[in-house]
């Protein structure tokens, strides 16, 4: 092994550093890096050291929660701003009441908001919504709306939301670039294959196959972008509000795994969207004493308006 340049044995020993000062620890660290690099990469059992860990090393101050959230938002904004005008931006969310805590498994659902980036688009403005999906996490494999879940949990709700985004893109059939904004790292990483699932295998398999197939088919590809949940992000909040509708009694706006929806099914979906809780939508509320409902006349008007845009 070649030693670092030196004139005497004493100099060589000094180059190896020590523990008595910051300068000595720095020399010791450089020596460790030098010797580690002498080992062929194919024979290394651990990577070359990149950071000092001694008592003299200056450690970065941990970020506060607010600083971490601000950093996540800045990165989300950066990635979305970099996408071209015309990109489809879909927001996905899911959740479950209780999520199994103390044995409690309550209502579970997913929500999706489909938008398109326009020339006047901005990260803090209300998006141009093209479509919305919401429904419960279906756990019956015989149900035509089943997406692989065996139990309604936060994770299966998030996976079903991503699967629905991918089904929308598949049935859309276009080639515009697409971005899916998620707030569940678990769902995203198991979908893109970065993580291997330890549970929810069928839901992960279905979602991953949808992702791989559509990402390959769509000329613009699909990008997964992390957005911090419950952070005031307009699109994520919109999708979250649809999760609550998905946990409710219905009607629901959803699409089947096995085939494209029919005209009748699409009309029913539009009715479901129109009759859902008008959170974030600016929908006129009827005089019905039951809050959150819309009159039949209003639903008919909204349905006619939606159909005229198709």
WORA-V621033 format. One record per backbone hydrogen bond with DSSP energy under -1.0 kcal/mol. NH is the residue of the N-H (numbers start at 1). CO is the residue of the C=O. If there is no record, write none. Layout:
nh:NH co:CO
nh:NH co:CO
//
This chain:
nh:12 co:8
nh:13 co:9
nh:14 co:10
nh:15 co:11
nh:17 co:14
nh:25 co:21
nh:26 co:22
nh:27 co:23
nh:28 co:24
nh:29 co:25
nh:30 co:26
nh:31 co:27
nh:32 co:28
nh:33 co:29
nh:34 co:30
nh:35 co:31
nh:36 co:32
nh:37 co:33
nh:39 co:36
nh:43 co:40
nh:57 co:54
nh:68 co:64
nh:69 co:65
nh:70 co:66
nh:71 co:67
nh:72 co:68
nh:73 co:69
nh:74 co:70
nh:75 co:71
nh:76 co:72
nh:77 co:73
nh:78 co:74
nh:79 co:75
nh:80 co:76
nh:81 co:77
nh:82 co:78
nh:86 co:117
nh:87 co:84
nh:88 co:177
nh:89 co:115
nh:90 co:179
nh:91 co:113
nh:92 co:181
nh:93 co:111
nh:95 co:109
nh:97 co:107
nh:100 co:104
nh:101 co:98
nh:103 co:100
nh:104 co:101
nh:106 co:97
nh:109 co:95
nh:110 co:135
nh:111 co:93
nh:112 co:133
nh:113 co:91
nh:114 co:131
nh:115 co:89
nh:116 co:128
nh:117 co:87
nh:121 co:118
nh:125 co:122
nh:130 co:114
nh:131 co:114
nh:133 co:112
nh:134 co:253
nh:135 co:110
nh:137 co:108
nh:143 co:140
nh:146 co:143
nh:157 co:153
nh:158 co:154
nh:159 co:155
nh:160 co:156
nh:161 co:157
nh:162 co:158
nh:163 co:159
nh:164 co:160
nh:165 co:161
nh:166 co:162
nh:167 co:163
nh:168 co:164
nh:169 co:165
nh:170 co:166
nh:171 co:167
nh:172 co:168
nh:173 co:169
nh:178 co:221
nh:179 co:88
nh:180 co:223
nh:181 co:90
nh:182 co:225
nh:188 co:184
nh:189 co:185
nh:190 co:186
nh:191 co:187
nh:192 co:188
nh:194 co:189
nh:195 co:189
nh:204 co:200
nh:205 co:201
nh:206 co:202
nh:207 co:203
nh:208 co:204
nh:209 co:205
nh:210 co:206
nh:211 co:207
nh:212 co:208
nh:213 co:209
nh:214 co:210
nh:215 co:211
nh:216 co:212
nh:217 co:213
nh:218 co:214
nh:220 co:175
nh:221 co:218
nh:223 co:178
nh:225 co:180
nh:227 co:182
nh:237 co:233
nh:238 co:234
nh:239 co:235
nh:240 co:236
nh:241 co:237
nh:242 co:238
nh:243 co:239
nh:244 co:240
nh:245 co:241
nh:246 co:242
nh:247 co:243
nh:253 co:134
nh:266 co:262
nh:267 co:263
nh:268 co:264
nh:269 co:265
nh:270 co:266
nh:271 co:267
nh:272 co:268
nh:273 co:269
nh:274 co:270
nh:275 co:271
nh:279 co:277
nh:286 co:293
nh:299 co:295
nh:300 co:296
nh:301 co:297
nh:302 co:298
nh:303 co:299
nh:304 co:300
nh:305 co:301
nh:306 co:302
nh:307 co:303
nh:308 co:304
nh:310 co:307
//
